[in-house]
Structures are given as structure tokens and as C-alpha cells.
Amino acid sequence: MDETNRWIPETLHDALGIRMTLKVKRMLCEIETGHQHLALFWNKRFGKTLVLDGVTQITTCDAFVYNEMMPHVPIFAHGNVEQVLIVGGGDCCIAGEVLKHRSVKHVTQVEIDVSVIEFAKDYFPEFTRPVFADTRFESIIDDGMKYAAQTDRRFDVIIVDSSDQQGPSKGLFSKKFYTACKRCLTKNGILVTMNGVPFLQPKELATSMKYFRTLFPHSGCYIAAVPTYVGGHMAMGWASNTDVETIAPHLISERYIAEGSFPTKYWTPKVHQAAFALPRFIEEIVGRA
């Protein structure tokens, strides 16, 4: 079938009357996994583009923004991370960034949908191959909520690499899930979550902030600009027993050097600090939670 005239719509914001539509240069794979509809295709500007249930997940062109900011901010803010839990993240991009840190001894990735991992191995080997070759990495197929509620292990950083608040990911935005995460964090551990685009999804961020405040003494969000995600800044929520925002800039730089100053395309020590400076409208969303 000729796919060159096909356009794939992002339907996440249909209720707001907004769609971004990407033209298919070449369809690589389109399947029903049993959990969600998956489409992978080439787009002229974004390259390989993965869409799950009408929501863009990753593109090879701009993936580095999200994939660097989700893990490097909490790991460098903590300063002594050894154990990391990733909930979701079946494409292994977040795991790949976590494993750049010499201090990390073990990375546990819990993905509910084995099809996503097998798919990533076939179509994103540049991400999956080095991760599965690293002896510090462990892949578990399970429900993230169940795992966080039952595991005996404790983690210095928990990264919730979920899709938006729908389908299999809906439970990952609940107070029940955040409570489960708190129980398996170490004393000064940090929880980081994907909280959408505040300009178009203010309720998603505000709700998480409200739950965080009832569970942790310190919480907030930081931001990054991801071209794929329509609506401006993307918010990453964080929660901890310690204040993640007030780490001295020179400490972030020193920790980066100690980890080998590995190459990045978005995260830098200065961007790290700047990410916590929120536009007023986002401050207000966070503040009214």
C-alpha cells in the first residue's frame, strides 16, 4: 500500500480542538500490541517517529531533550545515586542515559508491555543494544504500580517514563501509585514524573503536585522544551524528602566532572539550574495544587 500520502494525527488534545499531524514518509510498523495501538514511521523532519494510541512518544530527531532531562536532573541533584528504578521506558532511551553515570550500580526497568521492548529491539537497536549489553541493567515485565507496591528493593531515584494520562498509563498519575513509589525510595531518594505540557494540560500537573504535597515535604517541577510535544514547555514533576531545587550550581558542575563529563545535547549544568525557573503561569499551576 502506498503510504506516502498518509498523515498520522496526534489526538491527545482533540478535546481542545488541537491536532498536530505528521506526514508518513514510510511506514515501518503498525500493530495492536494487546495494550495499545502502535505506529512507527519515518517523517521528513523528525525521523523515526513512534506513536502509541494517537500520542507521539519518541522521535529520533528530538528524543535527546526528554531523555536527558528526565534522569540527569535528579541523579546530579542527589549526588550519590546507586540504584535507579524506571517505570515504563520500554524503548530503553532513559536507561541508556542513566547508565552513563559511573556511580549507578543497578538500573531496574519495569515495563508492562513486552511488545514495546521487543519492538524497540527490532526498530531502535541503537537505543536497546547497549542497554541490554550492560550488566547493571535489569528488565522486568510487570505492572509498575504493582511492582512499586510490592518490591523489597529501595531506590535512590525513581523515574516514571510514562505516556500521557490515558490507557495503561492512567494509574501512574494516581496518589496510590505515588504512595507506592514513596515506600520504595531511600531516605533522600527522588521521584521524577512526566507531567505533560502545562499550557494544554494544567490539571495533569496540578493534580500530581497536590498528591506530592500530601506525601513529601519537598516537591515541584522543572521544565524543558521538546519540539515534538505541542504546547510549549514540558513539565517534569519531582518529589523528595530533600529540596532538589536548591543544590549549589558548583556542586552540579563538580558532580558532572566526577561522572566523566559525558557528552550531552541538551542537559548542561547551567540548563539544569535554569530548568527550575518557571514561567509565572506554570508557577501558578503548581502553586494552586
Secondary structure as GFF3:
##gff-version 3
##sequence-region A 1 289
A	DSSP	beta_strand	7	10	.	.	.	ID=ss1
A	DSSP	three_ten_helix	14	16	.	.	.	ID=ss2
A	DSSP	beta_strand	20	23	.	.	.	ID=ss3
A	DSSP	beta_strand	26	32	.	.	.	ID=ss4
A	DSSP	beta_strand	37	43	.	.	.	ID=ss5
A	DSSP	beta_strand	47	52	.	.	.	ID=ss6
A	DSSP	beta_strand	55	59	.	.	.	ID=ss7
A	DSSP	alpha_helix	63	78	.	.	.	ID=ss8
A	DSSP	beta_strand	83	88	.	.	.	ID=ss9
A	DSSP	alpha_helix	93	98	.	.	.	ID=ss10
A	DSSP	beta_strand	106	111	.	.	.	ID=ss11
A	DSSP	alpha_helix	114	123	.	.	.	ID=ss12
A	DSSP	alpha_helix	125	132	.	.	.	ID=ss13
A	DSSP	beta_strand	137	141	.	.	.	ID=ss14
A	DSSP	alpha_helix	144	150	.	.	.	ID=ss15
A	DSSP	beta_strand	155	161	.	.	.	ID=ss16
A	DSSP	three_ten_helix	167	173	.	.	.	ID=ss17
A	DSSP	alpha_helix	175	183	.	.	.	ID=ss18
A	DSSP	beta_strand	185	194	.	.	.	ID=ss19
A	DSSP	alpha_helix	202	215	.	.	.	ID=ss20
A	DSSP	beta_strand	218	225	.	.	.	ID=ss21
A	DSSP	beta_strand	233	240	.	.	.	ID=ss22
A	DSSP	alpha_helix	249	258	.	.	.	ID=ss23
A	DSSP	alpha_helix	269	274	.	.	.	ID=ss24
A	DSSP	alpha_helix	280	287	.	.	.	ID=ss25
###
